[in-house]
Amino acid sequence: MNIGLRIIIAGMLLAISFTCSQKNIESEQNQGSKNKAVTAKDILGNPDFLAMSYGGYRHADHGIEPAIDELKEDMRILAAMGVKIVRTYKVHLPEAANLLKAISELKQEDPGFEMYVMLGAWIDCKNAWTAMPPDHEQESEANASQILVAVYLANQYPDIVKIIAVGNEAMVRWAESYYVQPSVILKWVNHLQGLKKEGKLPRDLWITSSDDFSSWGGGDSSYHTEDLEKLVNAVDYISMHTYPYHNTHYNPEFWGVPENETKLSDIEKIDAAMVRALDFAKAQYDSVSNYVASIGVKKPIHIGETGWATVSNGHYGPNGSKATDEYKEASYYKQIREWTNKAGISCFYFEAFNEPWKDAHNKKGSENHFGLITVDGQAKFALWNSVDDGTFKGLTRNGNIIIKTYNGDTEELMKDVQVPPTAKEIAAKK
């Protein structure tokens, strides 16, 4: 059975279930409001609610779904780190529903357990991921089922689901396999906002779309369309992505060691490059903020994704920009958290755990290695202090206690850390 048909059938079944259980859902919502439940407005921009992008897939075979107990294991680890809201990406596979069930069971087991979800509904164009050419002017028929299922889950777990994101990098044109026009995202955002007004979704549920900074007007002016303006007005907040890591290859001017730093020590050159990386992220954030202000709109802007990989045999590795290692990831993670926490910006850091399915045919592909923790439960350098502090005491992943990578040997770790190329070297490649 093809994926599109599976999604439609799943959506129909969930719609039936939704109708049958509506009275119970409304009762839960009313009870939640009496208890003054935490809302997206309370969470976003609040450093007491650290945010994280999450995928629980532990195998190169994406068909192997994480079990409920595995999802619980991950949520306990993230909760120990101070994370209180996680972002998911799609609802047509069991992971999202199972994650919500896992969190609900954890709350039943421990009334003090606290975790919320930014629920993603995947959006595609017509013919996406098929042998046919993608039609970016029309949307996939499966999108309707994605939204239907997201609505169902938000109503089934109103105490957990606080945000629905319509699409992931669904408007940016470099997503050649599947991107859609802003009008498609606008259509579904307006639909969800309408359900809120009709009382068919919790009124305090926030609706957004999570996309590249350029899709939110921060890049090329060709993105500045009437439909984008309408979308900015329609969402409850803007969820933008920024990746200095990828730009060490695609836009590396900020990354190269400038002439006035060539006499610094290697570690000083690396540290200076990481400061420039943070400045790059800040500049992209400011570019979106400036665009939103230019059209006369005041909306919160948060970071839906940013991160740094630790292994790469491609563009970002030893034969490329030399951006990839645990030292640089730790530096970026520390800096991005410090900046966003101080500035009142939520940052859904990408990501919690390595996911080996993302580049299944290339074990050392960077997409497999954005996690702060490996598949088998080793905490990367960014979290070594947390291991020392006992943050993960009593917790396991895949049956393993949480230990440090490199056996905690900093000297061994630093052997994999390389100095970025000089600005002259980068310029010479152009």
ABEGO torsion letter per residue (X at the ends): XBAAAAAAAAAAAAAAAAAAAAAAAAAAAAAAAAAGBBBAAAABGBAABBBBBBBABABABAABBBBAAAAAAAAAAAAAAGBABBBBABAABAAAAAAAAAAAAAAAABAABBBBBBBBBBBBBBGBGBABBBBAABBBAAAAAAAAAAAAAAAABAAABABBBBEBGAABAABAAABBBAAAAAAAAAAAAAAAAAGABBAABBBBBBBBAAAAGABBAAABBAAAAAAAAABABBBBBBBAAAAAAABAAAABBBAAAAABBAAAAAAAAAAAAAAAAAAAAAAAAAAAAAAGBBBBBBBABBBBBABBABAABAABAGABBAAAAAAAAAAAAAAAAAAGBBBBBOBABBBAAABAABAABAAAAABABBAAGBBBAAAAAAAAAGAABGBBBGGBBBBBBGGGBAAAAAAABBBBBBAAAAAAAX
